[in-house]
Amino acid sequence: MKLKAQLLNDADINRVLKRIAHQILEKNRGTKDLCLIGIKSRGVPLAQRLAQYIFEIDSNTVDVGELDITHYRDDREKREDGTVITGTKVDFDIKGKTVVLVDDVIFTGRTARCALDAVLDLGRPAKIQLCVLIDRGHSELPIKANFVGKNIPTSLDEEVAVRLIEYDGENSVAIYTK
């Protein structure tokens, strides 16, 4: 794959996440009954960072969980990149809460649909909202993110690569052509 454009660097990602944290607080009128659940794998550190920014802004902590949607997928047997998915970790009750699902990129919407199914298997939240760092278009389902860091129109022969320090040793977002 060939690098087409570097879209976000470390400072850009932090700025975007701080803005999203403000938007989450504004839309939900604070942190009451709010929790964040990151979709494995890169949604988890993004959810943790958002929780930290929410704390810095509002001085309240929010629960953060990890959601493994592997068994909900209908389009592949295992991850192509070799990443090992280790399971869902939601150590709090989501009943009656506002759950903000966090992921790195929304593309077709299939991951978000699987995440909705997985969350509903955990309980019945009052609301489910979707937060993504990057919306690259091409949705195949009627699913739209409530909070978007950056809209990046792409072609189908391009790939958006989100690199996070927790997994990749750096924070960046780039577009590659196949």
C-alpha positions as CSV (number, residue, x, y, z in Angstrom):
1,M,0.0,0.0,0.0
2,K,1.1,3.5,-0.8
3,L,0.8,6.5,1.5
4,K,-1.6,9.0,0.0
5,A,-1.9,11.5,2.8
6,Q,-1.1,12.0,6.5
7,L,-4.3,13.3,8.0
8,L,-3.8,13.6,11.7
9,N,-0.8,13.7,14.0
10,D,-0.6,13.2,17.8
11,A,-1.6,16.8,18.6
12,D,-4.5,16.7,16.1
13,I,-5.9,13.5,17.6
14,N,-5.7,14.9,21.1
15,R,-7.5,18.1,20.0
16,V,-10.2,16.1,18.3
17,L,-10.7,13.9,21.3
18,K,-11.0,16.9,23.6
19,R,-13.6,18.4,21.3
20,I,-15.6,15.1,21.3
21,A,-15.4,14.9,25.1
22,H,-17.0,18.4,25.3
23,Q,-19.7,17.3,22.8
24,I,-20.5,14.2,24.7
25,L,-20.9,16.2,27.9
26,E,-23.0,18.8,26.2
27,K,-25.3,16.3,24.5
28,N,-25.8,14.3,27.6
29,R,-25.9,17.2,30.0
30,G,-23.0,16.0,32.1
31,T,-21.9,12.5,33.2
32,K,-25.0,11.3,35.1
33,D,-25.6,7.7,34.0
34,L,-23.0,7.9,31.3
35,C,-20.5,5.2,30.4
36,L,-18.1,4.6,27.5
37,I,-17.5,1.3,25.9
38,G,-14.6,0.9,23.4
39,I,-14.9,-1.5,20.6
40,K,-11.8,-3.7,20.4
41,S,-9.2,-3.0,19.6
42,R,-8.5,0.6,18.9
43,G,-11.8,1.9,20.3
44,V,-10.7,0.9,23.8
45,P,-7.8,3.3,24.2
46,L,-9.9,6.0,22.5
47,A,-12.6,5.4,25.1
48,Q,-10.0,5.6,27.9
49,R,-8.7,8.9,26.6
50,L,-12.2,10.3,26.3
51,A,-12.9,9.3,29.9
52,Q,-9.7,11.2,31.0
53,Y,-10.7,14.3,29.0
54,I,-14.2,14.1,30.4
55,F,-12.7,14.0,33.9
56,E,-10.5,17.0,33.2
57,I,-13.5,19.0,31.9
58,D,-16.2,17.9,34.4
59,S,-14.3,16.5,37.4
60,N,-16.4,13.3,37.2
61,T,-15.3,9.8,36.3
62,V,-17.3,7.7,33.9
63,D,-17.1,3.9,33.7
64,V,-15.2,2.5,30.7
65,G,-15.6,-0.9,29.2
66,E,-14.2,-3.0,26.4
67,L,-16.4,-4.7,23.8
68,D,-15.3,-7.7,21.8
69,I,-17.6,-8.1,18.8
70,T,-15.7,-11.0,17.2
71,H,-18.6,-13.5,17.6
72,Y,-21.1,-11.1,16.3
73,R,-19.4,-10.6,12.9
74,D,-21.0,-12.2,9.9
75,D,-18.3,-11.2,7.3
76,R,-15.1,-12.9,8.5
77,E,-13.9,-15.8,10.5
78,K,-10.9,-14.1,12.1
79,R,-9.1,-10.8,12.0
80,E,-6.8,-10.4,8.9
81,D,-4.2,-8.4,10.8
82,G,-3.6,-11.2,13.3
83,T,-4.8,-9.2,16.3
84,V,-5.8,-11.4,19.1
85,I,-9.2,-10.3,20.6
86,T,-9.4,-11.2,24.3
87,G,-13.1,-10.7,25.2
88,T,-15.5,-8.2,26.5
89,K,-14.8,-6.5,29.9
90,V,-17.8,-4.5,31.1
91,D,-17.6,-4.6,34.9
92,F,-20.6,-2.3,35.5
93,D,-24.4,-2.5,34.9
94,I,-25.5,-0.7,31.7
95,K,-29.2,-0.9,32.6
96,G,-30.7,2.6,32.3
97,K,-27.4,4.2,31.3
98,T,-26.3,6.2,28.2
99,V,-23.7,4.0,26.6
100,V,-21.3,5.7,24.2
101,L,-19.8,3.1,21.9
102,V,-16.3,4.3,20.8
103,D,-14.5,3.1,17.7
104,D,-11.6,4.4,15.5
105,V,-13.2,4.3,12.0
106,I,-16.7,3.9,10.7
107,F,-16.8,2.5,7.2
108,T,-19.7,0.2,6.2
109,G,-21.5,0.3,9.6
110,R,-21.2,-3.4,10.1
111,T,-18.9,-3.2,13.1
112,A,-21.3,-0.7,14.7
113,R,-24.3,-3.0,14.1
114,C,-22.4,-5.9,15.7
115,A,-21.5,-3.7,18.7
116,L,-25.2,-2.8,19.1
117,D,-26.1,-6.5,19.3
118,A,-23.3,-7.1,21.8
119,V,-24.3,-4.2,24.0
120,L,-27.9,-5.3,24.0
121,D,-26.8,-8.8,25.1
122,L,-25.2,-7.1,28.2
123,G,-28.4,-5.3,29.3
124,R,-30.9,-2.6,28.4
125,P,-29.4,0.8,28.3
126,A,-31.5,4.0,28.2
127,K,-29.6,5.2,25.1
128,I,-26.8,4.0,22.9
129,Q,-24.7,6.6,21.1
130,L,-21.8,6.1,18.6
131,C,-18.5,8.0,18.7
132,V,-15.8,7.5,16.0
133,L,-12.5,9.2,15.4
134,I,-12.9,8.9,11.6
135,D,-16.0,8.6,9.4
136,R,-14.8,7.6,6.0
137,G,-18.2,7.2,4.3
138,H,-19.6,4.2,2.4
139,S,-22.2,3.1,4.9
140,E,-24.1,0.0,3.9
141,L,-26.5,0.2,6.8
142,P,-28.7,3.0,8.3
143,I,-26.2,3.7,11.0
144,K,-24.7,7.2,11.7
145,A,-22.2,8.2,14.4
146,N,-23.4,10.8,17.0
147,F,-19.9,12.1,17.5
148,V,-17.4,12.3,14.7
149,G,-13.8,13.5,15.0
150,K,-13.2,14.0,11.3
151,N,-15.2,13.1,8.1
152,I,-12.8,11.9,5.5
153,P,-14.4,11.0,2.2
154,T,-12.5,8.0,0.7
155,S,-12.7,5.8,-2.3
156,L,-13.2,2.1,-2.0
157,D,-9.6,1.5,-3.1
158,E,-8.3,3.5,-0.1
159,E,-7.7,2.4,3.4
160,V,-7.7,4.6,6.5
161,A,-5.0,3.6,9.0
162,V,-5.4,4.8,12.6
163,R,-2.3,4.2,14.6
164,L,-2.4,4.6,18.4
165,I,0.5,4.6,20.8
166,E,-1.0,1.8,22.8
167,Y,-0.8,-0.6,19.8
168,D,1.5,1.0,17.2
169,G,4.0,3.2,19.1
170,E,2.6,6.4,17.6
171,N,-0.5,8.4,17.2
172,S,-1.5,9.2,13.6
173,V,-4.2,8.8,10.9
174,A,-3.2,8.3,7.3
175,I,-4.9,7.3,4.0
176,Y,-3.2,4.6,1.9
177,T,-4.1,3.5,-1.7
178,K,-4.2,-0.2,-2.4
